[in-house]
Amino acid sequence: MGEQATVSVRRIAKWAAKLRKVDIKVDGEQVGTLRNGEEKAFSVSPGQHSIRVEAPWLSSNDLLFSVDAGETADLDYEDLSTVKLWAFGVCGGLGAVLTGVFAAMGFPSMTPFVAGFLIAFGGYWFLEKLGVVSRAVTYKSEVRVRKSEIS
C-alpha cells in the first residue's frame, strides 16, 4: 500500500458549544470525534475527499478537499450557532423584577417564580413574533480550509 495522506481538523473553541462532542465524517464514514478547541489528524488515502462534521441536531456543509501522498490538508470546523442573549436578558430581567413585586405583594411562594418564568419566556416569544428578534437560536456550522496563520 502506498504512502497515506492526512487531514487535520481543528475545532474552533466556542463558549456556547463547550460540552458537546461532534462527529467527523470523511467520505461518509465516521473517523473520530472532536471536543471544543481540540485538533485531531486522520489518515486518508491520497486524492479527493469530502468531509462533514455532525452533532445530534446540526450538520456542517460538505467540503471537498484534495490531498497528496505525504501531505496534510488543514481544516477548521466552527459552530456558528447563535443565541440572542440580549433578548433573553431583557425578558429575564423583567421576569425577575415582577417576581419580586409579586413576592412583595404576598403571593404564595411558587406563584412569583412561575409568573417570572412565564414573563421571561413569553416576553421573548412576543419579541420574536414582533420581529424585534429574528430567531432565538440559529443553528449553523461550517467546515473550511484553514487560513494561513502566517501574515
C-alpha positions, 0 to 999 in steps of 0.5 A: 500500500502506498504512502497515506495522506492526512487531514487535520481538523481543528475545532474552533473553541466556542463558549456556547458549544463547550460540552458537546462532542461532534462527529467527523465524517470523511467520505461518509464514514465516521473517523473520530470525534472532536471536543471544543478547541481540540485538533485531531489528524486522520489518515486518508488515502491520497486524492479527493475527499469530502468531509462533514462534521455532525452533532445530534441536531446540526450538520456542517456543509460538505467540503471537498478537499484534495490531498497528496501522498505525504501531505496534510490538508488543514481544516477548521470546523466552527459552530456558528450557532447563535443565541440572542442573549440580549433578548433573553436578558431583557425578558429575564430581567423583567421576569425577575423584577415582577417576581419580586413585586409579586413576592412583595405583594404576598403571593404564595411562594411558587406563584412569583417564580412561575409568573417570572418564568412565564414573563421571561419566556413569553416576553421573548416569544412576543419579541420574536413574533414582533420581529424585534428578534429574528430567531432565538437560536440559529443553528449553523456550522461550517467546515473550511480550509484553514487560513494561513496563520502566517501574515 
